[in-house]
């Protein structure tokens, strides 16, 4: 038996032991066992090529469980309030996003105007309206509901580009939609929030616009310039940025989880369900929007992914800027790991099904390059 099977077996034992403790009312003692379960599971899955992609998300769950069990360690260290680190960490993530892009990505607007226009408009119509509808139908406190809308009003993140590649979608279209939606975010996101989330909490659209410019546009622009002049010349940074970005995302989620622990323990399962519905509706409506406009199968897959996946990191930063990290910030903190999980599952499914394009009543099997 290899080491990965042993780790998975130990993970199963930890899970069983934790559930037994909860059954007998010893919830506090179950926390360390749940943490061990997620850590062992994350490492164990790395031994299986088809499953190792879920290792990062499960590691996030381990970190979240730790924050829920021991929140006092994730609120302040030595007099430093950890929430003050959220904005710099978001800027680091956005810089990493910029280094993974190039000015050529924006040329896709000229090469694929129909796909880019439909993708960007669909993204900023479907997800905000679904978020507003779900928030209105629930009995969540207003600030929690506003967080659901905030996720929906956010632009795409680079995670959608990775998922598009794995799903054999149109990667060039995916990257261009991400780039354009990100550049439009300082204008579109505050306006949508004012229009939709204003029903739940007070929204200062001007302040939000400047926050997005600082947190997103400036570091993404710096990353684009860095990539233009130094691409391939600082390989250590090229290799380090994905790791730094993933670590920063994990740390932000842990900080928000610790701050919003009481709310999560009260409405956590219901909020997770609502966020999951939001995400899945985005995939579904995005895909069928592409079909409605008679787009190719690869482009329909791209629209599904680009509509369903959001820049949850930016949403978390905006929640912190609003001074409502422990409430408005909860939905973005849940949405990030959840969309990576569902996106990976969707990519695995589509990866095994090469796109079949329909033309003049005949089916043509295409294999994306």
Secondary structure, DSSP 4 states (H G I P E B T S, - for coil): --HHHHHHHHHHHHHHHHHHHHHTT-HHHHHHHHHHHHHHHHHHHTTSTTTGGGHHHHHHHHHHHHHHH-GGGGTEETTEEGGGHHHHHHHHHHHHHHHT--GGGGGHHHHTHHHHHHHHHHHHHHHHHHHHHHHHHS---HHHHHHHHHHHTS---THHHHHHHHTT--HHHHHHHHHHHHHHHHHHHHHHHHHHGGGTS---HHHHHHHHIIIIIHHHHHHHHHHHHHTTT-HHHHHHHHHHHHHHHHHHHHHHHHHTHHHHHHHHHHHHHHHHHHHHHHHHHHHHHHHHTT--HHHHHHHHHHHH---HHHHHHHHHHTT-TTTHHHHHHHHHHHHHHHHHHHHHHHHTS--EEEETTEEEE----
